[in-house]
Amino acid sequence: MTTAPERTADLYPTRGETEVATPRQDPVVWSEPGASGPFSGEELSSFERNGFAAIDQLITPEEVGRFRAELDRLVTDPTVRADERSIVEPGSGEIRSVFEVHKISQVFAELVRDPRVLDRARQILGSDVYVHQSRINVKPGFGASGFYWHSDFETWHAEDGLPRMRTVSVSIALTENYDTNGGLMIMPGSHLTFLGCSGETPKDNYKKSLQMQDAGTPSDGALTRFADEHGIRLFTGKAGSATWFDCNCMHGSGDNITPYPRSNVFIVFNSVENAAVEPFAAPVPRPEFIGARDFTPVR
C-alpha cells in the first residue's frame, strides 16, 4: 500500500453552488513528441484532438472467447455475486458490473499487463501507470439500464482525489457493439473543457451512483451546449475491438432493450505521478475497489 500524498491546489472546482466550466489545464497526451509505442503519431494527434482512439481489433477472437468465458463464470458465481464489488441492476437484480476484476480474476489480471494494453496507457500518460479502477460491465438484453452523460474525471476528482487529468480508460468489447444495444457515446473534443457540476456530494454517494448517476450529473442546458458544439459519436464494433478515451470525455450510453447483450471489460490507468490525494468534493474517499489507493506500477 502506498500512502496518498497531501492534497494539492484544486484546478477543477466542482460540486459547488453553481455549474462552472473550466478550460483544461493539463496535456491530453503526456509523452514527449516522437516517443515510441503502439500508437502512431497520427493516432496520438487524433486522440489529442478528439479525446478517443478506436481500435478495430485489440484482442483476437480466441482471446475474446477466453475472456467472455471468464466473465460468464464470474457473474454466475454466488460468491462473486455476494461480494460488495458486484453491482446489480436496480430492476432485474442481474449483475451490472463487477469491480476490481483484475484482482478477482487471474485471467483479467493478465489482460491488464498485456503490452497491447499497458504500453498504450504508458504512451498516452508518459509514465508508469497503476490501475485506478477495473471492472466488467454486463449489459444484458431486454432492459439493462444505461449510464447517463458524465465525465469520469469529475467523479474521480471530486470523490477519489485525482488531482490532474492524467488518466485514461480502455473499454474492450467482449460482445458485438451494435448501434442498437446501448453502445458507448462520446462528445468529441469535450475533454478540453471541464464541467464542474452543482450540488454537494451525498454521504456514501457511490452506493447509488454505481446504479444510477445523480451527483456529478451535468445540467440539461450544459449537455445541450456540449452536444451542439461537439456532436455525438456512437461506437460500434466486433467483439475484440476497443475504445481508448480520455478521463474528461463527456460520455454515456443508452438502455439496452434489444435481445443482444453488450459486455465489456473496462480498465482505468492513472499515472503514478498523479496519485490520488484526499477527495476534492466529498467527505471521504470511495472504497478502494472503486478508486485505488495502492499506486504500485503495473509491471
C-alpha positions as CSV (number, residue, x, y, z in Angstrom):
1,M,0.0,0.0,0.0
2,T,1.3,3.4,-0.9
3,T,0.4,6.4,1.2
4,A,-1.6,9.1,-0.5
5,P,0.2,12.4,-0.9
6,E,-1.2,15.6,0.6
7,R,-3.9,17.4,-1.4
8,T,-2.7,19.9,-4.0
9,A,-4.4,23.0,-5.3
10,D,-7.8,22.4,-6.9
11,L,-7.5,23.2,-10.6
12,Y,-11.0,21.8,-11.4
13,P,-13.6,23.1,-8.9
14,T,-16.9,21.1,-8.8
15,R,-19.9,20.2,-6.6
16,G,-20.4,23.8,-5.6
17,E,-23.5,26.1,-5.7
18,T,-23.3,26.6,-9.5
19,E,-22.2,24.7,-12.6
20,V,-18.8,26.1,-13.8
21,A,-16.9,25.4,-17.0
22,T,-13.1,25.4,-16.7
23,P,-10.7,25.2,-19.7
24,R,-8.5,22.1,-19.4
25,Q,-5.3,22.9,-17.5
26,D,-3.4,19.7,-18.5
27,P,-2.0,18.0,-21.6
28,V,-4.0,15.3,-23.2
29,V,-1.0,13.2,-24.4
30,W,1.8,13.4,-21.8
31,S,4.6,11.6,-23.6
32,E,7.2,13.5,-25.5
33,P,6.7,14.0,-29.2
34,G,8.1,11.1,-31.2
35,A,8.0,8.8,-28.1
36,S,7.8,5.1,-29.2
37,G,4.8,3.0,-28.6
38,P,1.9,1.1,-30.2
39,F,0.1,4.3,-31.2
40,S,1.3,6.1,-34.3
41,G,1.9,9.9,-34.3
42,E,-1.2,10.4,-36.3
43,E,-3.3,8.3,-33.9
44,L,-1.9,10.3,-30.9
45,S,-2.7,13.6,-32.7
46,S,-6.3,12.4,-33.3
47,F,-6.6,11.3,-29.6
48,E,-5.3,14.7,-28.5
49,R,-7.9,16.5,-30.7
50,N,-10.9,14.2,-30.2
51,G,-10.3,12.6,-26.8
52,F,-10.5,9.0,-28.0
53,A,-9.0,6.3,-30.2
54,A,-10.9,3.3,-31.6
55,I,-9.1,0.1,-32.5
56,D,-10.9,-2.4,-34.7
57,Q,-9.3,-5.5,-33.1
58,L,-7.2,-5.2,-30.0
59,I,-7.6,-8.9,-29.0
60,T,-8.2,-12.0,-31.1
61,P,-11.4,-13.9,-31.4
62,E,-9.8,-16.8,-29.5
63,E,-8.9,-14.4,-26.7
64,V,-12.4,-12.9,-26.7
65,G,-13.7,-16.4,-26.1
66,R,-11.5,-16.9,-23.1
67,F,-12.4,-13.5,-21.6
68,R,-16.1,-14.0,-22.3
69,A,-16.0,-17.4,-20.6
70,E,-14.3,-15.8,-17.5
71,L,-16.9,-13.1,-17.5
72,D,-19.7,-15.7,-17.6
73,R,-18.0,-17.6,-14.8
74,L,-17.8,-14.6,-12.6
75,V,-21.3,-13.3,-13.0
76,T,-22.8,-16.8,-12.2
77,D,-20.6,-17.4,-9.2
78,P,-22.7,-17.0,-6.0
79,T,-19.6,-15.9,-4.1
80,V,-18.9,-13.1,-6.6
81,R,-22.5,-12.0,-6.6
82,A,-22.5,-11.7,-2.8
83,D,-19.3,-9.6,-2.9
84,E,-19.6,-5.8,-2.4
85,R,-17.7,-5.4,-5.6
86,S,-20.6,-6.7,-7.6
87,I,-23.3,-4.1,-8.6
88,V,-26.8,-5.3,-9.6
89,E,-29.4,-3.8,-11.9
90,P,-32.0,-2.0,-9.8
91,G,-34.9,-3.5,-11.7
92,S,-34.0,-7.1,-12.6
93,G,-31.4,-7.8,-9.9
94,E,-29.0,-9.1,-12.5
95,I,-25.3,-8.3,-12.2
96,R,-24.5,-5.0,-13.8
97,S,-20.8,-4.6,-13.0
98,V,-18.0,-6.4,-11.1
99,F,-15.3,-4.1,-9.9
100,E,-11.6,-4.8,-9.2
101,V,-11.8,-7.6,-11.6
102,H,-8.0,-7.6,-12.2
103,K,-7.7,-8.7,-8.5
104,I,-10.6,-11.2,-8.5
105,S,-9.5,-12.9,-11.7
106,Q,-6.1,-14.0,-12.9
107,V,-7.4,-14.0,-16.4
108,F,-8.2,-10.3,-16.3
109,A,-5.0,-9.6,-14.4
110,E,-3.1,-10.9,-17.4
111,L,-5.0,-8.5,-19.7
112,V,-4.0,-5.5,-17.6
113,R,-0.3,-6.5,-18.1
114,D,-0.7,-7.3,-21.8
115,P,1.7,-5.0,-23.8
116,R,-1.1,-4.2,-26.3
117,V,-3.0,-2.6,-23.4
118,L,-0.3,-1.5,-20.9
119,D,2.1,0.1,-23.5
120,R,-0.7,2.2,-24.9
121,A,-1.6,3.5,-21.5
122,R,2.1,4.4,-20.8
123,Q,2.4,6.1,-24.2
124,I,-0.6,8.4,-23.6
125,L,0.2,9.2,-20.0
126,G,4.0,9.5,-20.4
127,S,4.9,7.5,-17.3
128,D,4.5,4.2,-15.4
129,V,0.9,3.6,-14.6
130,Y,-1.3,1.8,-12.0
131,V,-4.9,0.6,-12.2
132,H,-7.2,3.2,-10.6
133,Q,-10.2,1.1,-11.4
134,S,-11.2,-2.1,-13.3
135,R,-14.5,-3.7,-13.9
136,I,-16.5,-5.9,-16.2
137,N,-19.8,-4.3,-17.4
138,V,-22.6,-6.7,-18.2
139,K,-25.4,-5.1,-20.2
140,P,-27.9,-8.0,-20.8
141,G,-30.6,-7.6,-23.3
142,F,-34.3,-6.8,-22.6
143,G,-33.9,-3.7,-20.4
144,A,-30.4,-3.2,-19.0
145,S,-30.1,0.4,-18.0
146,G,-27.6,2.8,-19.4
147,F,-25.1,5.2,-18.0
148,Y,-26.1,8.8,-18.1
149,W,-23.9,11.6,-19.5
150,H,-20.9,12.3,-17.3
151,S,-17.2,13.0,-17.2
152,D,-15.3,10.3,-15.3
153,F,-12.7,12.8,-14.1
154,E,-15.4,14.9,-12.5
155,T,-16.2,11.9,-10.2
156,W,-12.6,10.7,-9.8
157,H,-11.5,14.3,-8.9
158,A,-14.4,15.0,-6.6
159,E,-14.8,11.7,-4.8
160,D,-11.4,9.8,-5.3
161,G,-9.0,12.8,-5.2
162,L,-7.2,12.5,-8.6
163,P,-5.6,15.9,-8.9
164,R,-4.9,16.2,-12.6
165,M,-6.2,14.9,-15.9
166,R,-3.6,12.2,-16.3
167,T,-5.8,9.2,-16.5
168,V,-7.0,7.1,-19.5
169,S,-9.6,4.4,-19.9
170,V,-9.9,1.5,-22.3
171,S,-13.2,-0.4,-23.0
172,I,-12.7,-3.7,-24.7
173,A,-15.7,-5.3,-26.2
174,L,-16.5,-8.9,-25.3
175,T,-19.7,-8.9,-27.4
176,E,-20.5,-7.1,-30.6
177,N,-21.4,-3.5,-30.1
178,Y,-24.3,-2.7,-32.4
179,D,-25.8,0.7,-32.9
180,T,-28.9,-0.5,-31.1
181,N,-27.7,-2.3,-27.9
182,G,-26.7,0.6,-25.7
183,G,-23.2,1.4,-27.1
184,L,-20.8,4.0,-25.8
185,M,-21.4,7.6,-26.9
186,I,-18.7,10.3,-26.7
187,M,-18.8,14.0,-27.5
188,P,-15.6,14.5,-29.5
189,G,-13.5,17.4,-28.1
190,S,-15.5,17.7,-24.9
191,H,-12.4,16.6,-23.0
192,L,-10.9,20.0,-23.5
193,T,-13.4,21.7,-21.1
194,F,-14.0,20.6,-17.5
195,L,-17.6,21.0,-16.4
196,G,-17.9,21.4,-12.7
197,C,-21.3,20.2,-11.5
198,S,-23.5,21.9,-8.9
199,G,-24.7,20.3,-5.7
200,E,-22.9,18.7,-2.7
201,T,-21.8,15.1,-2.7
202,P,-24.2,13.0,-0.6
203,K,-22.7,10.6,2.0
204,D,-21.9,7.2,0.5
205,N,-22.9,8.5,-2.9
206,Y,-21.1,5.6,-4.6
207,K,-23.8,3.2,-3.4
208,K,-26.4,5.0,-5.5
209,S,-24.2,6.3,-8.3
210,L,-23.0,2.9,-9.4
211,Q,-26.6,2.0,-10.3
212,M,-27.9,5.4,-11.3
213,Q,-25.8,8.6,-11.6
214,D,-27.1,11.7,-9.8
215,A,-24.4,13.8,-8.1
216,G,-21.9,14.9,-10.7
217,T,-24.5,15.0,-13.4
218,P,-24.4,17.9,-15.9
219,S,-27.5,20.1,-16.4
220,D,-29.6,19.7,-19.5
221,G,-28.5,23.1,-20.7
222,A,-24.8,22.3,-20.4
223,L,-25.3,19.0,-22.2
224,T,-27.2,20.7,-25.0
225,R,-24.4,23.2,-25.4
226,F,-21.7,20.5,-25.4
227,A,-23.7,18.4,-27.9
228,D,-24.3,21.4,-30.2
229,E,-20.6,22.3,-30.1
230,H,-19.0,18.8,-30.3
231,G,-21.6,16.4,-31.7
232,I,-22.0,12.9,-30.5
233,R,-20.1,9.8,-31.7
234,L,-21.6,6.3,-31.2
235,F,-19.1,3.5,-31.1
236,T,-19.8,0.1,-32.7
237,G,-17.6,-2.8,-33.4
238,K,-17.0,-6.5,-33.3
239,A,-16.0,-8.3,-30.1
240,G,-12.3,-7.7,-29.6
241,S,-12.5,-4.1,-30.6
242,A,-11.5,-1.4,-28.1
243,T,-12.0,2.3,-27.4
244,W,-9.4,4.3,-25.5
245,F,-10.7,7.6,-24.1
246,D,-9.5,10.5,-22.1
247,C,-10.7,10.8,-18.5
248,N,-12.6,14.1,-19.1
249,C,-14.6,13.0,-22.2
250,M,-18.3,13.7,-21.8
251,H,-19.8,10.2,-22.5
252,G,-22.7,7.9,-21.7
253,S,-24.7,5.0,-23.1
254,G,-28.4,4.2,-23.5
255,D,-30.5,1.4,-22.2
256,N,-30.3,-2.0,-24.0
257,I,-33.8,-3.1,-24.9
258,T,-32.6,-5.4,-27.7
259,P,-32.1,-9.2,-27.2
260,Y,-28.4,-8.8,-27.7
261,P,-26.1,-8.3,-24.6
262,R,-23.3,-5.7,-24.6
263,S,-20.5,-6.8,-22.3
264,N,-17.0,-5.3,-22.0
265,V,-14.0,-5.1,-19.7
266,F,-13.1,-1.6,-18.6
267,I,-9.7,-0.7,-17.3
268,V,-8.7,2.8,-16.0
269,F,-5.0,3.6,-15.9
270,N,-3.6,6.5,-13.9
271,S,-0.1,7.9,-13.9
272,V,2.0,7.1,-10.9
273,E,2.8,10.8,-10.9
274,N,-0.9,11.6,-10.4
275,A,-1.6,9.6,-7.3
276,A,-4.9,10.1,-5.6
277,V,-5.0,12.6,-2.7
278,E,-7.9,13.4,-0.4
279,P,-11.2,14.0,-2.3
280,F,-11.7,17.5,-3.6
281,A,-15.5,17.5,-3.1
282,A,-16.5,14.6,-0.9
283,P,-16.2,13.9,2.9
284,V,-14.2,10.7,2.4
285,P,-12.7,8.7,-0.5
286,R,-14.8,6.0,-2.1
287,P,-13.8,2.4,-1.3
288,E,-10.6,1.1,-2.7
289,F,-12.3,-1.3,-5.0
290,I,-13.7,1.7,-6.9
291,G,-10.8,4.1,-6.6
292,A,-7.5,2.5,-5.8
293,R,-5.2,3.8,-3.1
294,D,-2.4,1.4,-4.0
295,F,-0.2,3.2,-6.5
296,T,2.1,0.3,-7.3
297,P,3.1,0.4,-11.0
298,V,1.8,-2.3,-13.3
299,R,4.7,-4.5,-14.5
